[in-house]
Amino acid sequence: MGASQTKTHTRHKYQDLADKTGFSLEQIQNLHKRFQQLSKNEETISRENLDSIPALANNPIRKQIIEAFFDKRNQHKEEEEEEEEVSLMEISFEQFLMVMSHFRPPTLKTTDEEREAMRKEKLRFLFNMHDTDNDGIITLEEYRKVVTELLSKSGAIGQEAARAIADAAMLEVASTNVPHMGPDEIYEGITFEHFEEILKGLEMESRMHIRFLDVDTITMRCGKSSS
């Protein structure tokens, strides 16, 4: 009787998560297995747990990826965006799943309206990764930091050259979005509306993947690695 009640409770809980995230029950079960591997069967997961993933070790934006999981803005709870502290210390499986839902690809049944909403969510997720101080603007310093890390840590270009490329890219964005800016005006940075315009021609719906979790983002099956 007790085991049956537990299974029923788990099924209802998973169904609730499926309604919130769009994942199937099978996908949620597989993601839960991966969560347990990473958390060592604890109820919450920490930055240290994600930082220990071997596939993330050489990723130039490892820190930004990890922080994205602990960013309240990625939990689909807009009322929390006004809080001063946007970063969480640890996250539960439901919170982990909410972040993972940003990487869910569209299906053949996805409507145009749902596809557009999915695209906007993915763009907002990427914007949040760059807007580290949660002020609604990606400043030159924030943009420069990410671009510099991406380019310089790849080993193909020096840090100073990477900074110059980041600066030039930001100036290009400024001239595109604020073409009539006066000589004494300062471009404060990229707003989300600017960010959407910059990436307007890029197909985002199926391009965002999380390979480092050893999870196939289409079937959401856990990989063999236990790391």
C-alpha positions as CSV (number, residue, x, y, z in Angstrom):
1,M,0.0,0.0,0.0
2,G,2.8,2.4,1.0
3,A,4.8,1.7,-2.1
4,S,1.7,2.2,-4.3
5,Q,1.0,5.5,-2.7
6,T,4.6,6.6,-3.2
7,K,4.5,5.7,-6.9
8,T,1.2,7.6,-7.3
9,H,2.6,10.7,-5.6
10,T,5.7,10.6,-7.7
11,R,3.6,10.2,-10.9
12,H,1.5,13.2,-9.9
13,K,4.6,15.2,-9.1
14,Y,6.2,14.4,-12.4
15,Q,3.0,15.3,-14.2
16,D,2.9,18.6,-12.5
17,L,6.5,19.2,-13.6
18,A,5.6,18.1,-17.2
19,D,2.9,20.7,-17.3
20,K,5.3,23.4,-16.1
21,T,8.2,22.5,-18.4
22,G,6.8,20.7,-21.5
23,F,9.0,17.7,-20.9
24,S,7.5,14.2,-21.1
25,L,7.3,11.9,-18.0
26,E,10.1,9.8,-19.5
27,Q,12.3,12.8,-20.1
28,I,11.8,14.0,-16.5
29,Q,12.6,10.5,-15.2
30,N,15.9,10.5,-17.1
31,L,16.8,14.0,-16.0
32,H,16.1,13.1,-12.4
33,K,18.5,10.2,-12.7
34,R,21.2,12.6,-14.0
35,F,20.4,15.0,-11.2
36,Q,20.9,12.3,-8.6
37,Q,24.2,11.4,-10.2
38,L,25.4,15.0,-10.0
39,S,24.0,15.7,-6.5
40,K,25.2,12.3,-5.2
41,N,21.5,11.5,-4.3
42,E,21.0,14.7,-2.3
43,E,17.9,16.8,-2.6
44,T,19.7,19.8,-3.9
45,I,22.7,20.5,-6.2
46,S,25.5,23.0,-5.7
47,R,27.9,24.9,-7.9
48,E,30.6,22.5,-6.8
49,N,28.6,19.6,-8.2
50,L,28.3,21.1,-11.6
51,D,31.9,22.4,-11.5
52,S,33.1,18.8,-11.1
53,I,31.7,17.7,-14.5
54,P,34.8,16.8,-16.7
55,A,33.2,18.0,-19.9
56,L,32.9,21.5,-18.5
57,A,36.5,21.8,-17.4
58,N,37.8,23.4,-20.6
59,N,34.7,25.4,-21.5
60,P,35.6,29.1,-21.8
61,I,32.3,30.2,-20.3
62,R,32.0,27.5,-17.7
63,K,31.3,30.0,-14.9
64,Q,28.5,31.6,-16.9
65,I,26.9,28.3,-17.7
66,I,27.0,27.2,-14.0
67,E,25.7,30.5,-12.7
68,A,22.7,30.2,-15.1
69,F,21.4,27.3,-13.1
70,F,21.4,29.4,-9.9
71,D,20.0,32.5,-11.5
72,K,16.4,33.1,-10.2
73,R,15.6,34.8,-13.4
74,N,15.8,31.5,-15.2
75,Q,13.2,29.8,-12.9
76,H,10.1,31.2,-14.7
77,K,9.2,33.2,-11.6
78,E,9.0,36.8,-12.7
79,E,7.9,38.1,-9.3
80,E,11.4,37.2,-8.0
81,E,13.2,39.4,-10.5
82,E,12.7,42.5,-8.3
83,E,14.6,40.9,-5.4
84,E,18.1,42.3,-4.8
85,E,19.7,38.9,-4.5
86,V,19.2,37.1,-7.8
87,S,21.6,34.2,-7.2
88,L,20.6,31.0,-5.3
89,M,23.0,29.0,-3.2
90,E,21.7,25.5,-4.2
91,I,18.8,24.3,-6.4
92,S,16.3,21.6,-6.1
93,F,15.4,19.1,-8.9
94,E,12.4,21.3,-9.9
95,Q,14.6,24.3,-10.2
96,F,17.2,22.3,-12.1
97,L,14.4,21.2,-14.5
98,M,13.1,24.7,-15.0
99,V,16.6,25.8,-16.2
100,M,16.8,22.7,-18.4
101,S,13.5,23.5,-20.0
102,H,15.2,26.4,-21.8
103,F,17.1,23.8,-23.8
104,R,14.1,21.8,-24.9
105,P,13.9,21.7,-28.7
106,P,10.6,22.2,-30.5
107,T,8.7,19.1,-31.8
108,L,6.6,18.5,-34.9
109,K,3.6,19.4,-32.8
110,T,5.0,22.8,-31.7
111,T,2.8,25.6,-33.1
112,D,4.2,28.8,-34.5
113,E,3.1,30.7,-31.4
114,E,4.7,28.2,-29.1
115,R,7.9,28.3,-31.2
116,E,8.1,32.1,-31.0
117,A,7.6,31.9,-27.2
118,M,10.3,29.2,-27.0
119,R,12.7,31.4,-29.0
120,K,12.0,34.4,-26.7
121,E,12.7,32.3,-23.6
122,K,16.0,31.0,-25.0
123,L,17.1,34.6,-25.9
124,R,16.1,35.8,-22.5
125,F,18.2,33.0,-21.0
126,L,21.2,34.0,-23.0
127,F,20.7,37.7,-22.2
128,N,20.6,36.9,-18.5
129,M,24.0,35.1,-18.8
130,H,25.5,38.3,-20.1
131,D,23.6,40.7,-17.9
132,T,25.4,39.6,-14.7
133,D,24.3,42.5,-12.5
134,N,20.6,42.1,-13.4
135,D,20.1,45.7,-14.5
136,G,18.4,44.9,-17.8
137,I,21.4,46.0,-19.8
138,I,24.5,44.2,-21.1
139,T,27.2,46.8,-20.6
140,L,30.5,47.0,-22.5
141,E,32.3,45.5,-19.5
142,E,29.9,42.5,-19.3
143,Y,30.0,41.9,-23.0
144,R,33.8,42.3,-23.2
145,K,34.3,39.8,-20.4
146,V,32.3,37.1,-22.1
147,V,33.8,37.7,-25.5
148,T,37.3,37.9,-24.1
149,E,36.9,34.6,-22.3
150,L,35.5,32.9,-25.4
151,L,38.3,34.1,-27.7
152,S,41.3,34.2,-25.4
153,K,40.7,30.9,-23.7
154,S,40.4,29.1,-27.0
155,G,44.1,29.7,-27.4
156,A,43.7,31.1,-30.8
157,I,44.0,34.8,-29.9
158,G,45.5,36.9,-27.1
159,Q,43.5,38.6,-24.4
160,E,44.2,42.1,-25.6
161,A,43.1,41.3,-29.2
162,A,40.0,39.6,-27.8
163,R,39.2,42.8,-25.8
164,A,39.6,44.9,-29.0
165,I,37.3,42.6,-30.9
166,A,34.7,42.8,-28.1
167,D,35.0,46.6,-28.0
168,A,34.6,46.8,-31.8
169,A,31.6,44.5,-31.7
170,M,29.9,46.7,-29.1
171,L,30.5,49.8,-31.1
172,E,28.9,48.1,-34.1
173,V,25.9,47.3,-32.0
174,A,25.7,50.9,-30.8
175,S,25.9,52.3,-34.3
176,T,23.1,49.9,-35.4
177,N,20.7,50.4,-32.5
178,V,21.4,54.1,-31.8
179,P,22.5,55.5,-35.2
180,H,21.8,59.2,-34.2
181,M,23.7,59.2,-31.0
182,G,25.4,62.6,-30.3
183,P,29.1,63.0,-29.8
184,D,28.7,63.6,-26.0
185,E,26.3,60.7,-25.5
186,I,27.5,57.4,-24.0
187,Y,26.1,54.1,-25.2
188,E,25.0,52.4,-22.0
189,G,24.7,48.9,-23.4
190,I,22.5,46.3,-25.0
191,T,18.9,46.1,-23.9
192,F,16.9,42.9,-24.4
193,E,15.1,44.5,-27.3
194,H,18.5,45.3,-28.9
195,F,19.6,41.7,-28.2
196,E,16.6,40.3,-29.9
197,E,17.3,42.5,-33.0
198,I,20.9,41.4,-33.1
199,L,20.0,37.7,-33.2
200,K,16.9,38.2,-35.3
201,G,18.2,36.1,-38.2
202,L,19.6,33.3,-36.0
203,E,17.5,30.1,-35.6
204,M,17.6,29.6,-31.9
205,E,14.8,27.1,-31.2
206,S,16.8,23.9,-31.8
207,R,20.4,25.2,-31.4
208,M,20.7,25.5,-27.7
209,H,22.1,22.2,-26.3
210,I,23.6,21.0,-23.0
211,R,26.1,18.3,-24.0
212,F,28.2,18.6,-20.8
213,L,25.4,16.9,-18.8
214,D,25.7,13.8,-20.9
215,V,22.0,14.2,-21.7
216,D,20.6,14.1,-25.2
217,T,18.5,17.2,-25.5
218,I,16.2,15.6,-28.1
219,T,15.3,12.4,-26.3
220,M,16.6,13.5,-22.9
221,R,18.3,10.2,-22.2
222,C,21.1,10.2,-19.7
223,G,24.5,9.4,-20.9
224,K,26.6,6.5,-19.5
225,S,29.0,8.8,-17.7
226,S,28.4,9.0,-13.9
227,S,30.5,12.2,-13.6
